[in-house]
Amino acid sequence: PCGGAIPEELVSELKLSHEIIEREFDHLDLHIKNELIHRKGKGVVIWRDKFDHFITKKAIQKGAKVIDRSPCINVKPMDGGYKVLTPKDKLECRYLIAADGCNSTVLSSLGWPRYNSEDVALTVQYEMVMAPDLINDKFGEKIIHLFFGKDISKRGYGWIFPKTDIISVGWGCQLSLIKNTTKEFNYFIKSIKNLIKDAKKIKKVAHLVPTTIRNTLYSQNLFAIGDAAGFVDPLSGKGIAYSIISSEIAASIIKKYFNELNHPLIEKAYNKKLDRMFLSVLRKKKSIQPDVYSSDDSIIRFLNLWKNNRSSVIAKQLWEIN
Ligand SMILES: Cc1cc2nc3c(=O)[nH]c(=O)nc-3n(C[C@H](O)[C@H](O)[C@H](O)COP(=O)(O)OP(=O)(O)OC[C@H]3O[C@@H](n4cnc5c(N)ncnc54)[C@H](O)[C@@H]3O)c2cc1C
């Protein structure tokens, strides 16, 4: 379950093939109260199953062995590595990468804490069928829509991401601030009822997404990446690019230190590379997130800044001085 919006840069970096792309976008429409802010921003919308399959195939081409239908049910440390238990197998490894998302079984098996309710957002999403012509009429051919406001979500927002003939209609809010999920999600749906009245709901899913980075990201040959590590933008909830970048960083470090078990420099190298690529920016975003979502006026101030600036620049420079 994912909105599936990814930035243009990732499309070219991954050489994403055309059949994976459901729709391109070149603008974001930011709705709050009766205001509409039109922001430039290029990217594409994808279905996660197709996208994940595309990436998995790439990994196989590079020599990865995929063991399908074999979930990890437990992990035990052993001399010189880990033993990963699945319903059918016991797999032994020297290094382990926890890439199993927000509720990581790998990390909880090894005693790493689960996220608490302040550190995750709960999302609810409908998939709704709609004729492509109607999608273009209602939402614009190349526009994704975000809906803000304290009435819609105390810390989060709603969205409509049009795909080819389906629209993903979702809502997310920091879990600890939700009083009644159904009521709050339905309030959002009601607020956009005119936009979606010709769409037919075919699926409803709920999912958690972390909004806080873990304190520990590496320990004893074990790397946390992606949602398992909390690598998600706390302002927008996007995390696909960070999960890919963190996997590449972890893999490059393992390659370098493969024959030197638990080398003292691994943790430092991992943190340093993450920091340089995106982590320091995510931390800065996290530090302004409560203030950004503190009131409608504050959200509007953020959206007006976001119209002409990257959110990283807002977090690092503009939020404090404006
Ligand atoms: C509703 C919603 C909308 C979102 N929209 C966007 C968006 O538009 N753009 C964006 O960039 N980000 C978005 N995100 C965030 C994004 O989905 C995540 O940040 C991203 O998927 C993280 O990737 P990941 O590989 O770390 O984790 P996941 O995508 O959660 O993948 C974890 C994988 O591990 C597997 N797994 C889990 N447990 C086990 C186990 N025990 N054994 C084996 N395998 C296991 C799962 O099946 C899954 O394949 C959204 C999130 C949600 C919830």
The ligand as an SDF file (V2000), in Angstrom:
LIG
                    3D

 53 58  0  0  0  0  0  0  0  0999 V2000
   -0.3630    4.8530    2.0430 C   0  0  0  0  0  0  0  0  0  0  0  0
    1.0610    5.1930    1.7930 C   0  0  0  0  0  0  0  0  0  0  0  0
    1.3780    6.0140    0.7230 C   0  0  0  0  0  0  0  0  0  0  0  0
    2.7170    6.3120    0.4540 C   0  0  0  0  0  0  0  0  0  0  0  0
    2.9960    7.0630   -0.6450 N   0  0  0  0  0  0  0  0  0  0  0  0
    4.2840    7.2840   -0.9840 C   0  0  0  0  0  0  0  0  0  0  0  0
    4.5910    7.9690   -2.1860 C   0  0  0  0  0  0  0  0  0  0  0  0
    3.7140    8.3510   -2.9590 O   0  0  0  0  0  0  0  0  0  0  0  0
    5.9000    8.1920   -2.4760 N   0  0  0  0  0  0  0  0  0  0  0  0
    6.9140    7.7620   -1.6580 C   0  0  0  0  0  0  0  0  0  0  0  0
    8.0920    7.9940   -1.9680 O   0  0  0  0  0  0  0  0  0  0  0  0
    6.6340    7.0930   -0.5100 N   0  0  0  0  0  0  0  0  0  0  0  0
    5.3560    6.8320   -0.1620 C   0  0  0  0  0  0  0  0  0  0  0  0
    5.0740    6.1340    0.9790 N   0  0  0  0  0  0  0  0  0  0  0  0
    6.1890    5.6360    1.8020 C   0  0  0  0  0  0  0  0  0  0  0  0
    6.7860    4.4110    1.1300 C   0  0  0  0  0  0  0  0  0  0  0  0
    5.7690    3.4860    0.8320 O   0  0  0  0  0  0  0  0  0  0  0  0
    7.8270    3.7430    2.0300 C   0  0  0  0  0  0  0  0  0  0  0  0
    8.6920    4.6950    2.5820 O   0  0  0  0  0  0  0  0  0  0  0  0
    8.6300    2.7230    1.2250 C   0  0  0  0  0  0  0  0  0  0  0  0
    7.7660    1.7510    0.6990 O   0  0  0  0  0  0  0  0  0  0  0  0
    9.6950    2.0640    2.0970 C   0  0  0  0  0  0  0  0  0  0  0  0
   10.2560    0.9840    1.4140 O   0  0  0  0  0  0  0  0  0  0  0  0
   10.8040   -0.2710    2.2250 P   0  0  0  0  0  0  0  0  0  0  0  0
   11.3000   -1.2100    1.1800 O   0  0  0  0  0  0  0  0  0  0  0  0
   11.7270    0.1840    3.2870 O   0  0  0  0  0  0  0  0  0  0  0  0
    9.5480   -0.8750    2.9840 O   0  0  0  0  0  0  0  0  0  0  0  0
    8.2450   -1.5590    2.3770 P   0  0  0  0  0  0  0  0  0  0  0  0
    7.8520   -0.9070    1.1050 O   0  0  0  0  0  0  0  0  0  0  0  0
    7.2710   -1.6200    3.4940 O   0  0  0  0  0  0  0  0  0  0  0  0
    8.7320   -3.0200    1.9910 O   0  0  0  0  0  0  0  0  0  0  0  0
    9.0160   -3.9810    2.9530 C   0  0  0  0  0  0  0  0  0  0  0  0
    9.0210   -5.3160    2.2630 C   0  0  0  0  0  0  0  0  0  0  0  0
    9.3710   -6.3050    3.2150 O   0  0  0  0  0  0  0  0  0  0  0  0
    8.4660   -7.3770    3.1020 C   0  0  0  0  0  0  0  0  0  0  0  0
    8.3760   -8.0040    4.4280 N   0  0  0  0  0  0  0  0  0  0  0  0
    7.7590   -7.5350    5.5370 C   0  0  0  0  0  0  0  0  0  0  0  0
    7.8970   -8.3950    6.5520 N   0  0  0  0  0  0  0  0  0  0  0  0
    8.6380   -9.4250    6.0790 C   0  0  0  0  0  0  0  0  0  0  0  0
    9.1270  -10.6320    6.6540 C   0  0  0  0  0  0  0  0  0  0  0  0
    8.8710  -10.9440    7.9200 N   0  0  0  0  0  0  0  0  0  0  0  0
    9.8560  -11.4750    5.8790 N   0  0  0  0  0  0  0  0  0  0  0  0
   10.1220  -11.1620    4.5720 C   0  0  0  0  0  0  0  0  0  0  0  0
    9.6860  -10.0380    3.9800 N   0  0  0  0  0  0  0  0  0  0  0  0
    8.9570   -9.1790    4.7250 C   0  0  0  0  0  0  0  0  0  0  0  0
    7.1510   -6.7640    2.6490 C   0  0  0  0  0  0  0  0  0  0  0  0
    6.3460   -7.7320    2.0210 O   0  0  0  0  0  0  0  0  0  0  0  0
    7.6600   -5.7050    1.6870 C   0  0  0  0  0  0  0  0  0  0  0  0
    7.8400   -6.2300    0.4070 O   0  0  0  0  0  0  0  0  0  0  0  0
    3.7520    5.8180    1.2920 C   0  0  0  0  0  0  0  0  0  0  0  0
    3.4350    5.0080    2.3830 C   0  0  0  0  0  0  0  0  0  0  0  0
    2.1050    4.6840    2.6240 C   0  0  0  0  0  0  0  0  0  0  0  0
    1.7890    3.7820    3.7770 C   0  0  0  0  0  0  0  0  0  0  0  0
  1  2  1  0
  2  3  1  0
  2 52  2  0
  3  4  2  0
  4  5  1  0
  4 50  1  0
  5  6  2  0
  6  7  1  0
  6 13  1  0
  7  8  2  0
  7  9  1  0
  9 10  1  0
 10 11  2  0
 10 12  1  0
 12 13  2  0
 13 14  1  0
 14 15  1  0
 14 50  1  0
 15 16  1  0
 16 17  1  0
 16 18  1  0
 18 19  1  0
 18 20  1  0
 20 21  1  0
 20 22  1  0
 22 23  1  0
 23 24  1  0
 24 25  2  0
 24 26  1  0
 24 27  1  0
 27 28  1  0
 28 29  2  0
 28 30  1  0
 28 31  1  0
 31 32  1  0
 32 33  1  0
 33 34  1  0
 33 48  1  0
 34 35  1  0
 35 36  1  0
 35 46  1  0
 36 37  1  0
 36 45  1  0
 37 38  2  0
 38 39  1  0
 39 40  1  0
 39 45  2  0
 40 41  1  0
 40 42  2  0
 42 43  1  0
 43 44  2  0
 44 45  1  0
 46 47  1  0
 46 48  1  0
 48 49  1  0
 50 51  2  0
 51 52  1  0
 52 53  1  0
M  END
$$$$
